[in-house]
Amino acid sequence: MSWKGSLTATMSEAFDCAKCSESLYGRKYIQTDDGPYCVPCYDSTFANTCAECQQLIGHDSRELFYEDRHFHEGCFRCCRCQRSLADEPFTCQDSELLCNDCYCSAFSSQCSACGETVMPGSRKLEYGGQTWHEHCFLCSGCEQPLGSRSFVPDKGAHYCVPCYENKFAPRCARCSKTLTQGGVTYRDQPWHRECLVCTGCQTPLAGQQFTSRDDDPYCVACFGELFAPKCSSCKRPITGLGGGKYVSFEDRHWHHSCFSCARCSTSLVGQGFVPDGDQVVCQGCSQAGP
């Protein structure tokens, strides 16, 4: 506790400085709980040392303090631009006092979209070593803020999922809609699994054996019934699929397993044979006569 004053009246009792014992009559003094002090003694005893210039902060100076450090008003400045921080917002970085402008310039990121500083505490997005203001991180397609939505990066651009699929995702050869996952390839074109069906019976063909005619896909059963030649022996279709082999003679066809002598049932595959009306017989049976 202290108060300041000056004594000019003549007094009979002693009135001396509590430290240097010099008379305070006619001089300015400062009264404390320990007694009166002349101004020089008061400053040397009680004044704080400025953390910047290391000089005493006199009783008649405006004193500022921050985290147990004391400053003259004129010494409380930004350590970079020397701007007074007495009435300005500031930040302490590694014991250095910085005005907001210098702090942002030195330690804050720049928005990759607008080039402005991303202020500390503001909402931002970071990706791939870059930073954006939340309102600057836009889809390169629809230009809407991506915020917390899923996005797809592509050659420096960023797309929301619908825009990316619309712009880059493959399209089904049948329905022309985008394929977002899965799908099958037929004739070097992408298809939804549910779109690749037999032209005849509409059975799904994904994962099944199938063939085509005039670019239209068919399951084995439909292709055999509609287009395949019929075996002259068993009358079933000859598709040639799955490695199945067959024999043709004139306008007739046989499965390998069906191409046998009509009389002795010997296989004629790779053997000589003789036509006998609608049938074929081995040479032995032909020479034996009817």
Buried (B, 14 or more C-beta within 10 A) or exposed (E): EEEEEEBEEEEEEEBBBBBEEEBBBEBBBBBBEEEBBBBEBBBEEBBBEBBBEEEBBEBEBEBBEEEEBBBBBBBBBBBBEEBEBBEEEBBEEEEEBBBBBBBBBEEBBBBBBEEEBBBEEEEBBEEEEBBBBBBBBBBBBEEEBBEEEEBBEEEEBBBBBBBBBBBEBBBBBBEEEBBEEEBBEBEEEBBBBEBBBBBBEEEBBBEEEBBEEEEEBBBBBBBBBEBBBBBBBEEEBBBBBEEEEBBEEEEBBBBBBBBBBBBEEBEBBEEEBBEBEEBBBBEBBBEEEE
